[in-house]
Amino acid sequence: MYGSDKVNDEVASERTAFRRTEKKYKLYYDQDSKSSKKKKRPKQVDLSEVLDFKTISESYDENGDLPPGIVAFQCGFDRPVFRLQNCPGFSFIPGALGIEEQCRWIKEGLTSFPQPPNRTNHNAMYGPIHDLFIAAKERKVLVEDENTHTSLDSGSNACVSNEHSYKWKFCEEHVVSSRGKTCKSISASALLRKLRWSTLGLQFDWSKRNYNASLPHNKIPDALCQLAKRLAAPAMPMGEEFHPEAAIVNYFGLGDMLGGHLDDMEADWSKPIVSMSLGCKAIFLLGGKSREDPPLAMFLRSGDVVLMAGEARECFHGVPRIFTDEENAEITPLELHLSQENDFLKYIRTSRININIRQVF
Ligand SMILES: O=C(O)CCC(=O)C(=O)O
């Protein structure tokens, strides 16, 4: 594509209603705080139009009131499931996961889910990385091992992938300093901050935008499978059971966003995507079948679950913003539960994890 076409395309895509709403909520900083030495201040954004299912749920519990266009169902949970009249197949279950469940999946999301054979965004660069969270906790450094006979200390990541030959190993900081500038290295904590996704069950191949059954994989862990089946129930076609076959785990840090997209690589769109939110509050945009349809913005909090099935599977959606600043982070209950587990707490105070579970076939 010629450069000018690309520029024109970008300008055109910013004109879509979805893109404009993304830009409205995306994190920007105040100009003056950017250049000064003071802490950067996030630009104030008007959140008055963002749908808040927490307050909707509270007022529904109190007096049965619902805003226009929203309906509530009792679907065998101890709380109502909310639906939108003009988006069939979309369901929102505020606070579906209790605090202990949230803590459990935050921990798994950081420890077992990114473990090989599950792939992460780091695979392309470093090959499979084992025990990233532990390495970050132990302040280790991932080092390119040019000499296989070298005496780097522990945690072998040496591997050969389809694309390249990799020999990266975690080692102690002092080993790297003693080797000087001759080796490529990156700290485990920087890699943890840069972790964007991991894939469970059938592995999703982002380069081909498809599931690749020939890639080595483990089944979705049974506890996650059972939870997804229970959560999927309100969105399942009558008499059918959800079969979780793949999950994508998204990790969001300060300023990260997930652009508007469709999840269209699964065979049967009558089956829901079960999407669980953990950690910092976020804004979710639910658009229509065209990027030109103005999306509806709603808050997603830790413990909330969204189901997208049927027609809702054809709707563009994305996450333009997470709130890591103290004013909006709202993770106090998690802080109390994780107070003994400082490394998890440190991570989740400024991050969000989304686990979305899919039936592929
Ligand atoms: O982070 C979220 O809540 C949405 C994730 C999502 O849309 C996806 O992974 O396809």
The ligand as an SDF file (V2000), in Angstrom:
LIG
                    3D

 10  9  0  0  0  0  0  0  0  0999 V2000
  -10.8460   -7.4890   27.8880 O   0  0  0  0  0  0  0  0  0  0  0  0
  -12.0360   -7.6530   27.6430 C   0  0  0  0  0  0  0  0  0  0  0  0
  -12.9210   -7.4880   28.4850 O   0  0  0  0  0  0  0  0  0  0  0  0
  -12.4830   -8.0500   26.2390 C   0  0  0  0  0  0  0  0  0  0  0  0
  -11.5700   -9.0530   25.6110 C   0  0  0  0  0  0  0  0  0  0  0  0
  -11.9120   -9.3410   24.1850 C   0  0  0  0  0  0  0  0  0  0  0  0
  -12.7660   -8.7310   23.6050 O   0  0  0  0  0  0  0  0  0  0  0  0
  -11.1890  -10.3800   23.4230 C   0  0  0  0  0  0  0  0  0  0  0  0
  -10.1690  -10.9140   23.8860 O   0  0  0  0  0  0  0  0  0  0  0  0
  -11.6420  -10.6920   22.3110 O   0  0  0  0  0  0  0  0  0  0  0  0
  1  2  2  0
  2  3  1  0
  2  4  1  0
  4  5  1  0
  5  6  1  0
  6  7  2  0
  6  8  1  0
  8  9  2  0
  8 10  1  0
M  END
$$$$
